[in-house]
Amino acid sequence: MALPTITGVGRLTADPELRFTSASKAVASISLAFNARRLNPQTQQWEDGDVFYVRGTAWERLAENAAETLTKGMEVLVSGELRTERWEKDGQKHERTALMIRSIGPSLAFATAQVSKVTGSGNGAQGGVQQGARAPHGGSQTSRPQQPPADDPWATGTGTEPPF
């Protein structure tokens, strides 16, 4: 049976924590909160409902990009599989719901973003290093200009219209 998948809009409750395994694989822990905020029609005031807190985990290139891009308080769109983490500490068994993040990015509902294509090892969405610097809280991000791949038909600048 497949793990349940969640896709939703949440908020980061802390900056992503990036670390590396002994095999040099990047892993980021990302704390998220999803809440049921709604407008009360009688008072015209926003009311917070139930909150679902979950710790997400992102791996390799996604982990590095998330740690470089996201900060506490940002609204994000996230997708991944829910799972149960189990461990034992001091003789006590513990468990919690966790999210294996497959995709995460800033929500553009209340923010703007400057996107730059990542270059690096060609193994899909994993591995490699992003060219650019993490912006300080509230600052703007700057990055080195990047050359598009030679086989990118949209980067030719020929002025032709897309085929759709």
N, C-alpha and C positions, 0 to 999 in steps of 0.2 A: 504494500500500500504506500502511496506517495505521501510525503509530508504536506501539511496544509500550507498554502501560499497566501501571503498577505501583501497587498499593495495599498498604500495609503499616504496621507499627509500627516507628518508628525513634526515635533520640534526637538532639537538636540538639547539635552539637559546638562551637557558638559562638552568640552572640546574633545574630539576623537583622540584616543591614546594609541599611538603607533609604537610597535615594538617588533622585534625580529626573532624568529625561531633559531634554534641552533643550526638549522640547515639554511639560514639566511633568507627565509621567506618572510615577507612583511605581513603583519596582522594588525588590524585596528579594531579596538573596542569602541563602539559608538552607542551611547546611552540615548534612548528615545522616549518621548512621551506622546501618546495619542489621546486626545480628549474630545468629548462630545459637547462642544460649546454651541449654544443656540440662543436665539433672540426670543425673549419673553414678549409675546404680543401685547400683554396688558401693560407692562412697565416700560417697554421699548428698551430694556437693558439686556446686555449679554450675560448669560449665566453659564457657569462651568458645570458640566455633568461629570460622569465617571471618567477616570483617567486610567489608561493602560500604559504602564511603564515596561519597557523591555530593553535588554542589552543586546545590541546587534554586533555581529562580527563580520568584518570584510577582510579578504585575503589579497595578497600580491599587489598588482598594479592598482586595483580598486581601493585597497587599503591606503596606499601611498597617496593617491589622488584625493581621497576623502580627507585624510589628515592634512593635506596641503590646502584644501579648498574650504572645508566646513568649520564653523565655530559654534560655540555654545549660543543657544537662543535662535539659531537659524531654523526657518521652516523648510523642511525637505520632503521630497517625494521619494519613497523607498519601496522596494519590492524584494521579497525573499521568502524563505521557508521557515516556518515556526518549528521548533524542536524543544525537547526537554533536556537540560543539562543536569547531570547528577554527579555528586561528589560526596566524600566523607571527610569531615574535619573534627578532630578531637573526639572521635568515636560517634559523632552525630552524623546522620545521613541528611543531606540537603538536596533540594532540586528547585529549579526555576525555569520559566519559559525563556527561550532565547530565539534570536532571529539570525539566520544565516543570510546575510545581505548579498543579493545578486546585482542590485542596481540602486544607486542613491545619487541625488542631485538637489541643488537648491530649488525651492519653489520660486517662480517668478511672479507670484501674486502680489508680493509686497517688496520685491527686490529686483535688482538687475544683475546680470552676470556677464562676464566677458569670457568666452570659451576659446580655448586654444587646443589644437589637436596635439596629442601626445605622440612623440616619436620614441623609438626604442626597439627592443627586440620584437620580432614579428610573430610572437606567439599569441595572437588574439588579444583578449582583454586582460591578460595576466602578464606580469613581469614588466621590466623596463623602468625608466625614470622620467618623470615629467620635467620639461624644461620650463622653469619659471620659479617664482618665489611666492610663499604664502603671504597673503596680505595681512597686515596687523588689523586688529578689531576695528571695524568701521572704515578702514582704509581702502584704497583701490589696488587692484592687482596689476602688476606689470610683468611682461614676459618677453623673452627674446623672440624676434620674428622667426617664423618657421616656414620652411619651404614645403609646398605640398608635394605629395608623391608624384612621380613622373606619369603614372597611369591614372591620375585623378582627372576625369573628364570635366569636372566643374571648375577646375583651377586653371584652365587654359586661357580664360579671358578673351575668347573669340567673339563674344557678344551673341552667340547663337542661343536660341531659346531651348529650354529643356523639352524632352520628347513627350511631356504630358501636359 
